[in-house]
Amino acid sequence: MPPKINIFGWRLNNGILPVFSNLRRRGIGVQDRCPICRQEEETIMHAFKRCRLASEIWKMDCWGDEWTNAEHECEKRWLSNLSKKGDRNSLEVGLVTCWVIWHNKDIKNKVRRTDEETMAYVRQFMEEYEKAQSRSDVQIIQKSTRWTAPEEGYAKVNFDGALEVDDCVCGIGVVVKDELGKVLRACSNRVTHVRDPIVAEARALYTAMEFSKQLGIQSIIVEGDALELVNQLISEEENLLIIGELIQKAKTLKQCFIQFAATHIKREGNKAATG
Ligand SMILES: [Zn+2]
């Protein structure tokens, strides 16, 4: 799941979302009644199960009984109980639904979604997420020697790491371009104590991903001329080589992007792109 949903799920499951009952416990002076229905204290179980903003949703056909059964009145563990019973997919959909319910409560959000609109939004969210997942794979274009622009909505991030063998220093170049080929941002760096060309490339790759994350780019295509690295980035297997840790860190960063792909380009094209 995207990081924002994971973080939300963790807070929900641990009972630490800022519902009114939790705020009061922390000494923050708010009313305790639910701002939507004013029927009971706004606890997590009220907000996500009993409140009218939530209860009708769980009665829809797409949900199994376990979502409405009232056994898990405990503030915590609602989701973990469900995760033992339900399949992973239904749990993910449930979690996204809770997330949408939570944002539907937002007072700034004056026009609240109806139950049907909530579920339509959840379905759309899941569809887009799955689409993004399925495109998270490498397209190896070994013959490509010319830089090509990414499709609309994507930024292409070219990285290159080159060793200056004499003094164990590597130079790193990262260039971010949009769909028109316009340079959005670029960065370069020098790292010492690097002796292996693949390490230089791995450092460049990691820098490229960290840089893109900091720029807040949501959809990226990472491109480099180190074919092995590009393959490693999408491989499920753990890399035990010298660059294993860098690859693992880069893989973790993939989750920061809504859409992610990696491509290989021949050296000449990459040199032209990164300058
Ligand atoms: Zn309520």
Boltz pocket constraint, residues with backbone or C-beta under 6 A from the ligand:
constraints:
  - pocket:
      binder: B
      contacts: [[A, 34], [A, 35], [A, 36], [A, 37], [A, 38], [A, 39], [A, 40], [A, 46], [A, 47], [A, 50], [A, 51], [A, 52], [A, 53]]
      max_distance: 6.0
